Amino acid sequence: MDGATWNEAGTALLVAAEKDLWHYEPGAKAAKRLTNDEAEEELPGFSPDGAKVAFVKGNDLWFVEVATGKATRLTADGSPTLLNGRLDWVYEEELAGRGDGRAYEWAPDSSAIAFLRLDVSKVPEYPLVDFLPTNGKVLPQRYPKPGDPNASPSVKVASAGGAPTGRRRRRPSTSRGTTSSSARTSPGRPTPRPWPSRR
């Protein structure tokens, strides 16, 4: 099991295990499988009403209906250099307090999702070495050194059953520009604020 989260009402548990998502209600004989494929569903989160679960898969944003298991893909341009609903290394490590990397938030009425889209194509790759396997391997990491461009962010909103409704904000990235921290605005979470880029 990779993690578990309660819904806001405290009546159901969302469990990530075996690269899939499961929905469990206390007292039930078994958990309900929400996803069933080879790709891993990452950064899952209940909608406020508990009826849907959003997640990131292949750097695209999705949601699945708890009752029916129907999955809806909200973005289709995710790639190694285009991140929808998730943070890159710099945002997560230095601007989001080393959180879970999630970069989307449900509307209070569960009708839409606001999410951050990051274009990291201009961020140079830095070679990191994974020494844990018997034979170490190189893991390229998008990592800007001083003077390099950061990821280019834009904020979009997608309806709970459709494609993004359009950009709400976009700020070009420069080596001496500014970026924005976490886009979460629900109670107890940080609100967006200007933040100096790495120099």
Backbone bond lengths (Angstrom), bond angles and torsions (degrees), N, CA, C in turn:
res aa  C-N    CA-C-N  psi(-1)  N-CA   C-N-CA  omega(-1)  CA-C   N-CA-C  phi
1 M - - - 1.462 - - 1.520 109.80 -
2 D 1.330 116.33 130.55 1.464 120.82 -175.83 1.527 113.29 -95.27
3 G 1.335 117.54 -15.99 1.454 119.83 -179.74 1.518 110.55 165.40
4 A 1.343 115.28 162.12 1.462 120.59 -179.69 1.519 109.36 -147.55
5 T 1.341 115.84 143.87 1.461 121.92 -177.47 1.524 109.69 -140.24
6 W 1.342 117.16 135.68 1.459 121.72 175.31 1.526 110.53 -80.62
7 N 1.323 116.48 151.08 1.458 119.28 169.44 1.521 108.96 -74.79
8 E 1.337 117.13 170.24 1.466 119.68 -174.29 1.524 112.61 -63.68
9 A 1.327 116.64 -29.86 1.465 120.08 -179.83 1.524 112.62 -80.52
10 G 1.316 116.60 -11.75 1.453 120.40 -178.99 1.521 113.35 72.78
11 T 1.327 116.89 25.25 1.463 120.94 -176.24 1.520 113.32 -107.31
12 A 1.324 117.47 -10.36 1.458 120.32 -177.89 1.516 109.88 -149.16
13 L 1.314 114.76 153.42 1.457 121.58 -176.81 1.531 108.72 -118.82
14 L 1.324 115.70 132.17 1.464 121.68 175.02 1.522 107.79 -99.04
15 V 1.323 115.48 122.58 1.463 120.99 -175.05 1.522 109.40 -119.31
16 A 1.337 116.69 132.34 1.459 122.42 173.31 1.523 108.13 -102.26
17 A 1.325 116.18 118.59 1.460 121.02 -178.69 1.515 109.65 -156.39
18 E 1.320 116.20 145.53 1.461 122.18 178.02 1.529 111.92 55.76
19 K 1.331 116.54 35.84 1.463 124.58 -179.81 1.522 113.03 63.63
20 D 1.318 118.10 18.55 1.458 122.14 177.79 1.521 109.60 -133.91
21 L 1.348 115.45 173.29 1.456 122.13 -178.75 1.528 109.66 -111.38
22 W 1.330 115.11 141.61 1.461 121.84 -177.50 1.525 108.93 -130.40
23 H 1.332 115.96 146.40 1.462 122.66 -179.71 1.527 107.77 -117.28
24 Y 1.321 115.43 122.67 1.475 119.30 -177.34 1.520 110.61 -128.19
25 E 1.321 116.08 129.67 1.458 122.87 174.30 1.522 108.87 -107.35
26 P 1.332 118.13 126.59 1.467 120.69 -179.23 1.524 111.04 -51.79
27 G 1.307 115.17 131.98 1.456 120.69 -178.52 1.513 113.37 99.11
28 A 1.334 116.51 -18.69 1.464 119.67 178.76 1.524 110.00 -72.23
29 K 1.332 115.94 152.53 1.457 120.12 -178.37 1.525 111.82 -73.03
30 A 1.314 116.66 -27.22 1.462 119.86 -178.47 1.519 110.20 -154.26
31 A 1.316 115.46 160.38 1.461 120.86 176.45 1.522 109.63 -80.88
32 K 1.313 116.02 151.17 1.461 121.88 178.21 1.518 108.86 -96.14
33 R 1.313 115.74 128.75 1.457 120.01 179.97 1.521 109.43 -81.54
34 L 1.326 116.72 123.77 1.463 120.85 -178.63 1.521 112.78 -92.53
35 T 1.325 117.59 -32.17 1.464 121.65 179.76 1.522 108.48 -130.10
36 N 1.320 115.15 155.16 1.463 118.91 -178.19 1.529 109.30 -156.41
37 D 1.321 116.34 80.87 1.458 121.24 176.33 1.521 109.32 -153.82
38 E 1.327 115.78 177.00 1.456 120.41 -175.47 1.532 112.32 -75.50
39 A 1.329 116.68 -31.16 1.466 119.95 -178.07 1.527 110.62 -72.47
40 E 1.330 115.89 145.32 1.462 120.41 -178.83 1.524 111.40 -85.43
41 E 1.327 116.05 133.53 1.463 122.13 174.16 1.526 107.89 -89.67
42 E 1.326 116.96 118.18 1.453 122.01 -173.97 1.525 111.67 -111.26
43 L 1.310 115.42 157.65 1.466 123.39 173.78 1.535 112.61 52.03
44 P 1.327 119.12 49.64 1.465 120.93 -177.64 1.521 112.25 -72.44
45 G 1.330 115.52 151.85 1.467 119.93 178.36 1.518 111.25 -155.03
46 F 1.341 116.63 131.71 1.458 122.10 176.20 1.522 111.11 -64.03
47 S 1.317 116.70 147.03 1.459 121.15 165.62 1.519 107.59 -73.53
48 P 1.341 118.96 157.60 1.475 120.49 -178.38 1.520 113.91 -55.62
49 D 1.346 117.91 -34.06 1.459 119.22 -179.98 1.526 112.95 -84.54
50 G 1.332 117.04 -3.01 1.457 121.27 177.62 1.513 114.89 76.32
51 A 1.333 117.72 3.16 1.461 121.11 -175.52 1.526 113.02 -86.79
52 K 1.324 117.79 -15.94 1.459 121.58 -177.34 1.524 109.40 -135.95
53 V 1.316 113.98 160.04 1.462 120.92 175.90 1.525 107.93 -133.20
54 A 1.319 116.96 122.38 1.460 121.61 176.03 1.522 109.40 -91.73
55 F 1.320 115.67 155.14 1.466 120.26 177.60 1.523 109.00 -162.46
56 V 1.324 115.10 166.45 1.464 121.94 176.95 1.525 108.22 -111.02
57 K 1.333 115.16 131.58 1.471 120.52 177.58 1.517 108.51 -140.00
58 G 1.327 116.25 122.96 1.457 119.40 -178.21 1.511 113.13 61.68
59 N 1.331 116.38 31.40 1.471 123.80 -178.13 1.526 113.07 65.22
60 D 1.325 117.14 18.83 1.456 122.67 170.32 1.521 109.44 -113.01
61 L 1.331 115.31 154.04 1.458 121.57 -179.36 1.526 110.12 -96.41
62 W 1.323 116.57 133.11 1.452 124.31 -179.06 1.526 109.78 -131.35
63 F 1.331 116.58 167.44 1.459 120.58 162.15 1.516 108.71 -145.42
64 V 1.329 115.88 154.28 1.450 122.32 179.41 1.522 109.00 -125.62
65 E 1.322 116.56 139.05 1.458 121.16 177.39 1.524 108.98 -81.91
66 V 1.320 116.58 127.90 1.459 121.19 -176.66 1.528 111.13 -63.51
67 A 1.308 117.54 -41.91 1.466 121.14 -174.46 1.519 112.81 -67.81
68 T 1.328 117.17 -40.49 1.464 120.98 -172.82 1.525 114.40 -107.57
69 G 1.333 117.33 -20.04 1.451 120.37 -175.28 1.516 113.32 78.49
70 K 1.332 116.93 7.75 1.461 120.84 179.69 1.523 110.08 -73.60
71 A 1.328 116.37 125.42 1.460 121.68 -179.68 1.526 109.91 -101.81
72 T 1.330 116.22 138.25 1.450 122.49 179.35 1.521 109.44 -123.21
73 R 1.316 115.53 128.45 1.458 121.05 178.49 1.523 108.90 -91.03
74 L 1.316 116.71 122.27 1.459 121.20 -175.99 1.520 113.60 -92.69
75 T 1.315 117.80 -25.33 1.461 121.47 177.45 1.529 108.50 -131.08
76 A 1.325 115.78 155.93 1.460 119.56 -177.75 1.526 112.78 -133.92
77 D 1.334 117.36 10.47 1.457 119.94 -177.65 1.521 112.92 -110.17
78 G 1.325 117.65 10.81 1.455 120.55 -179.52 1.523 111.86 -61.74
79 S 1.328 115.55 140.73 1.463 121.55 -179.37 1.524 107.68 -159.87
80 P 1.320 118.10 177.69 1.472 118.73 176.62 1.527 113.64 -58.93
81 T 1.335 118.04 -20.15 1.462 120.56 -179.35 1.528 113.50 -112.67
82 L 1.341 118.52 -4.03 1.461 122.46 176.11 1.528 108.57 -123.81
83 L 1.333 115.69 111.40 1.458 121.21 -174.17 1.524 109.40 -108.37
84 N 1.314 117.21 120.96 1.465 122.75 177.28 1.522 109.75 -108.25
85 G 1.330 116.32 119.59 1.453 120.00 175.91 1.504 115.61 78.79
86 R 1.309 117.77 8.29 1.466 120.93 177.50 1.520 109.55 -139.88
87 L 1.316 115.55 157.02 1.456 121.57 -177.16 1.524 111.26 -94.49
88 D 1.322 115.53 153.12 1.448 119.01 171.02 1.524 108.56 -85.29
89 W 1.327 116.21 -176.70 1.463 119.73 -173.84 1.527 111.62 -62.19
90 V 1.327 117.62 -44.77 1.462 120.42 -176.01 1.527 110.90 -64.84
91 Y 1.330 117.01 -47.61 1.467 120.07 -179.22 1.527 110.89 -60.36
92 E 1.338 116.28 -45.76 1.466 119.16 -177.23 1.517 112.07 -69.25
93 E 1.322 116.79 -44.45 1.453 121.38 -174.23 1.528 112.82 -75.33
94 E 1.325 117.28 -41.04 1.456 119.36 -169.24 1.525 114.60 -111.25
95 L 1.331 118.55 -20.90 1.452 119.51 -177.20 1.529 113.56 -114.01
96 A 1.305 117.95 -19.15 1.467 120.89 -176.65 1.521 112.60 -113.37
97 G 1.322 116.83 17.08 1.461 119.56 174.82 1.510 114.10 65.21
98 R 1.337 116.95 31.87 1.464 121.74 179.35 1.523 110.96 55.13
99 G 1.330 115.91 46.67 1.457 120.30 179.32 1.510 111.39 -78.32
100 D 1.329 115.74 -151.56 1.458 119.63 -175.82 1.519 113.07 -89.38
101 G 1.325 117.81 0.21 1.451 120.39 178.82 1.513 114.30 87.56
102 R 1.322 116.74 -2.16 1.471 119.83 -179.23 1.529 110.44 -71.28
103 A 1.340 115.51 136.25 1.463 120.56 -178.48 1.524 110.81 -134.34
104 Y 1.306 117.18 45.25 1.461 122.47 174.23 1.518 108.94 -144.86
105 E 1.332 116.03 160.61 1.467 120.99 179.42 1.528 109.45 -149.92
106 W 1.317 115.26 135.97 1.465 121.25 177.23 1.523 110.84 -73.59
107 A 1.338 116.30 147.76 1.463 121.07 169.36 1.526 108.36 -68.17
108 P 1.334 118.63 150.85 1.471 120.91 -178.62 1.527 113.80 -55.54
109 D 1.353 117.08 -29.95 1.465 119.36 -179.55 1.532 112.35 -96.02
110 S 1.319 117.31 10.70 1.471 123.53 176.63 1.525 113.83 65.16
111 S 1.345 117.50 17.86 1.455 120.62 -175.64 1.524 113.27 -90.76
112 A 1.325 117.68 -14.73 1.465 120.57 -175.36 1.521 109.93 -156.69
113 I 1.328 114.72 167.72 1.460 121.36 177.98 1.529 108.54 -131.62
114 A 1.312 116.97 126.81 1.463 121.92 170.94 1.526 107.64 -92.77
115 F 1.330 116.23 136.39 1.463 117.97 -177.78 1.521 111.09 -146.11
116 L 1.311 113.96 155.71 1.458 122.01 177.82 1.524 108.97 -94.47
117 R 1.319 115.34 133.07 1.463 122.04 175.76 1.524 107.54 -112.85
118 L 1.314 116.99 123.67 1.455 122.01 -177.69 1.522 110.38 -115.26
119 D 1.324 115.44 127.14 1.460 122.03 173.48 1.528 107.25 -101.29
120 V 1.320 116.07 109.82 1.464 120.49 -176.82 1.523 111.66 -105.69
121 S 1.330 117.03 16.42 1.459 120.46 -174.15 1.529 113.20 -63.73
122 K 1.333 117.18 -26.89 1.463 119.85 -178.49 1.532 112.74 -94.20
123 V 1.321 116.49 -2.69 1.466 120.34 178.59 1.529 108.56 -81.20
124 P 1.334 118.54 124.80 1.468 119.87 -178.78 1.530 112.20 -62.86
125 E 1.321 115.46 150.95 1.459 121.05 175.71 1.526 109.98 -87.28
126 Y 1.319 115.00 141.25 1.460 121.41 177.97 1.525 107.43 -121.96
127 P 1.318 119.16 128.53 1.470 120.61 -176.72 1.526 111.97 -78.44
128 L 1.315 116.13 121.04 1.459 122.01 172.61 1.526 108.17 -109.92
129 V 1.317 116.93 150.07 1.460 121.20 -178.69 1.519 109.78 -113.55
130 D 1.336 115.37 127.29 1.462 121.44 175.23 1.526 107.59 -90.88
131 F 1.341 115.78 110.05 1.461 120.64 -176.95 1.530 112.91 -92.44
132 L 1.331 118.13 -1.47 1.460 120.06 -176.63 1.528 113.51 -70.22
133 P 1.334 120.15 -42.47 1.468 118.56 177.36 1.526 111.55 -66.01
134 T 1.315 115.26 161.89 1.468 119.55 176.61 1.516 110.63 -56.64
135 N 1.322 115.33 -44.03 1.463 120.70 174.49 1.519 108.14 -106.74
136 G 1.307 116.42 108.69 1.462 120.40 -177.84 1.518 111.56 -59.95
137 K 1.323 115.61 155.82 1.459 119.69 179.55 1.524 109.87 -138.71
138 V 1.315 114.67 154.13 1.459 121.35 -179.75 1.521 109.13 -86.33
139 L 1.332 116.17 133.05 1.451 122.65 178.46 1.528 108.38 -119.49
140 P 1.317 118.49 100.94 1.470 120.20 179.17 1.528 110.71 -62.57
141 Q 1.306 116.15 131.63 1.468 121.85 -178.78 1.521 108.76 -125.81
142 R 1.340 116.47 129.84 1.462 119.67 174.78 1.528 108.06 -70.93
143 Y 1.323 115.48 110.49 1.465 120.07 -172.46 1.528 109.34 -143.12
144 P 1.342 117.61 109.64 1.471 119.55 -179.20 1.526 112.04 -80.73
145 K 1.283 115.99 128.28 1.459 121.55 171.61 1.529 107.78 -86.41
146 P 1.342 118.27 168.14 1.464 120.19 179.52 1.526 111.74 -52.14
147 G 1.341 115.16 128.84 1.448 121.17 -179.31 1.516 114.09 92.76
148 D 1.343 118.00 -14.53 1.459 121.16 178.16 1.529 110.89 -80.55
149 P 1.323 117.94 155.67 1.471 119.74 176.61 1.518 112.40 -70.27
150 N 1.320 115.74 144.77 1.457 121.32 173.01 1.524 109.00 -89.37
151 A 1.321 116.29 178.72 1.454 120.88 175.49 1.524 109.50 -63.77
152 S 1.326 116.20 147.02 1.458 121.83 177.83 1.533 108.09 -95.90
153 P 1.358 118.04 115.19 1.461 120.15 -174.25 1.526 113.61 -98.64
154 S 1.315 116.06 152.59 1.454 122.63 168.09 1.526 107.43 -146.41
155 V 1.318 115.98 149.01 1.460 121.62 179.92 1.515 108.82 -108.48
156 K 1.321 116.98 129.53 1.455 122.16 -179.81 1.527 110.17 -127.24
157 V 1.324 114.55 163.39 1.464 121.04 177.01 1.516 108.40 -128.34
158 A 1.329 117.32 130.70 1.457 122.42 177.54 1.520 108.86 -117.70
159 S 1.317 116.22 137.53 1.455 119.30 174.52 1.520 108.95 -68.79
160 A 1.303 117.25 160.50 1.459 120.76 -175.77 1.515 112.56 -68.78
161 G 1.334 116.49 -7.14 1.444 118.14 179.41 1.502 113.08 -136.19
162 G 1.352 117.93 21.04 1.455 118.82 -175.64 1.498 113.35 -152.29
163 A 1.328 114.10 -164.97 1.456 121.33 -176.97 1.520 110.79 -86.76
164 P 1.333 117.79 168.64 1.464 120.12 178.78 1.522 111.99 -53.69
165 T 1.324 116.64 139.13 1.459 121.41 -177.68 1.516 112.23 -86.11
166 G 1.324 117.60 -5.57 1.458 120.06 177.68 1.506 112.34 133.81
167 R 1.311 115.54 166.07 1.458 120.01 179.92 1.511 110.79 -76.54
168 R 1.303 114.65 135.88 1.459 119.72 175.04 1.528 110.90 -96.65
169 R 1.337 114.83 -31.25 1.460 117.97 -178.15 1.519 108.86 -161.70
170 R 1.315 115.09 138.76 1.456 118.71 175.34 1.511 108.47 -142.85
171 R 1.306 115.41 135.42 1.451 119.52 -179.63 1.514 108.81 -129.09
172 P 1.337 118.58 113.66 1.467 120.44 -179.34 1.511 110.33 -57.42
173 S 1.308 115.24 145.38 1.456 120.94 -178.70 1.515 110.38 -97.08
174 T 1.313 116.63 130.76 1.454 122.21 172.26 1.506 107.69 -133.98
175 S 1.304 116.46 166.74 1.460 119.13 -177.58 1.518 111.24 -65.08
176 R 1.333 117.86 -21.35 1.454 119.85 -179.76 1.528 111.33 -123.90
177 G 1.303 114.95 23.25 1.454 119.41 178.09 1.513 110.94 -89.01
178 T 1.322 115.98 -160.33 1.453 120.37 177.28 1.496 109.44 -127.23
179 T 1.317 115.18 156.59 1.451 121.48 175.28 1.511 107.42 -125.74
180 S 1.324 115.67 179.53 1.457 120.09 -177.51 1.510 109.97 -120.14
181 S 1.312 117.25 142.36 1.452 120.79 179.49 1.507 109.92 -82.50
182 S 1.334 116.95 -160.98 1.464 122.31 -172.06 1.516 113.49 -48.84
183 A 1.351 115.11 139.56 1.463 120.77 -179.23 1.515 112.08 -92.77
184 R 1.316 118.46 4.48 1.444 120.25 -177.41 1.527 110.95 -75.67
185 T 1.311 115.33 136.91 1.455 118.89 -175.88 1.519 112.75 -131.36
186 S 1.321 117.51 11.22 1.450 118.58 178.48 1.514 109.70 -77.15
187 P 1.360 118.38 164.51 1.464 120.23 -176.37 1.518 112.00 -54.02
188 G 1.323 114.81 136.39 1.447 120.54 176.58 1.520 114.55 84.37
189 R 1.359 116.61 -0.01 1.446 119.32 179.95 1.521 109.61 -117.67
190 P 1.345 116.44 154.67 1.467 118.94 -175.78 1.510 111.85 -68.34
191 T 1.326 116.25 151.17 1.462 122.23 174.90 1.515 108.52 -98.35
192 P 1.332 117.91 156.10 1.468 119.67 -178.85 1.523 110.74 -60.20
193 R 1.310 115.46 144.30 1.456 119.71 178.09 1.520 108.70 -153.07
194 P 1.311 117.76 151.96 1.454 119.58 177.82 1.517 110.84 -63.17
195 W 1.311 116.15 147.64 1.453 120.07 -178.81 1.519 107.69 -148.76
196 P 1.295 119.05 133.77 1.464 119.99 -179.12 1.517 111.18 -66.99
197 S 1.326 115.96 143.99 1.450 120.36 178.24 1.520 109.47 -76.22
198 R 1.342 114.90 167.57 1.462 119.92 177.64 1.515 109.00 -70.51
199 R 1.318 116.02 140.20 1.460 120.88 -179.54 1.522 109.93 -125.03
